[in-house]
């Protein structure tokens, strides 16, 4: 986990933006490495309320 913290800090430094920044935030798109697409999986979470 610490490896990711350092990697994100380095990314922020290189790009000049900050995750959660207010003026010019660093936005990331995260993709799972799943073998199959599973649309609607988030909706299957029992804590999800429509």
N, C-alpha and C positions, 0 to 999 in steps of 0.2 A: 504494500500500500504506500509506503514512504517513497518508493520509486516513482509512483504516479504524481505525488505531490511535487517532487523535484522536477519532473518532466513538465507539468503544467506551469510551474514557476519559470522554467526556461522558455517555454512557449510564450508566456506573457511578456517576458523580457525582450525576446526577439521581435515580437509583433508590435509591442508598445501599447497593448491593450490589457485590460484586467478582467478576469472572470468576475461577474457581478458588479463591474464598474458602472457608474451612473451616466457619465458623459458619452463614452465611446466604448461600450462593453465588448469583450471578446465572446463571440458566439460560436458554439461548436455543435456539430451534428454528429450524433453517436449512432452507430449501426451495430446491431447484434451480429454475432458470427454463427447464427443458427443455420442449420442445413435446409430447413424449410421455412417459408413465410407463414406466419401465424397471425393474420389480421384479426383484430378484436381481442387479442389476449389481454390487453389492459382492462377492457370492459369485464373480463372474467374475474377480476380482483373483487373479492367480497366486500372490500371497503369502498368500492366505486359506487356512487349513487348518481343515477341519471338526472 
